[in-house]
Amino acid sequence: MVTAVNNSSTTTAASNSARTSLTSNFETFLTLLTTQLQNQDPLSPLDSAEFTNQLVQYSGVEQQLQTNDLLTSLTDLTRASAGGTAVSYLGRTVTAETPNAALAATGDATWNYELPRAAESTTLRVVNANGRTVATLDGETGAGAHVATWNGRDVSGARAPAGTYRLVVESLDPAKRVVAASVSQTGIVDGVDMTGATPMLSIGGLSVPLTQIGRIRS
């Protein structure tokens, strides 16, 4: 599934409107200038320096609008390139550097986490969108990669609502120092959303930015 939209239409319309207004004002200015020069008092001529200064200001604004058009074109090209890259991920298994996972109405939620060194204790907290801990799990203490699986039940044993949940890994070594763990999500890309500034990939119901993709495999 691919969702796309032209994000540059609003910017282009604003730029065209500004150019139309500038052109109209510039032509009006030239008409007034010509009329004043034709009817000026020979004994008290108009200040040419002031007219020159206004011409320079209009020229500067016009150049700025042209620069904005070029920047808009570059942004569109960059977005199109990123979108093409995102679409190429469809059907591939990717690993995203994110602590989030999607919980469906039924089934489990899983995360990958990795400890850089052995820990004495590891506690896993499942946090909902409001920042509240809904479940606590016992984690692995060995160095290396591990998988955390949550059955979707909160501390009271009730089924938690479907949605996005975050895994917090709290590990301490024998000296009670924090062992900083990395958390990621692995799954097959089944959709791409290009309506925003950054393409978003859908992985098992979880939406992640393209920039968070760390590993890709067929």
Secondary structure, DSSP 8 states (H G I E B T S, - for coil): -EEE--TTHHHHHHHHHHHHHHHHHHHHHHHHHHHHHHT-BTTB---HHHHHHHHHHHHHHHHHHHHHHHHHHHHHHHHHHHHHHHHTTTT-EEEE--SEEEE-SSS-EEEEEEESS--SEEEEEEE-TTS-EEEEEE---SSEEEEEEE-SB-TTS-B--SEEEEEEEEEE-TTS-B---EEEEEEEEEEEEESSSS-EEEETTEEEEGGGEEEEE-
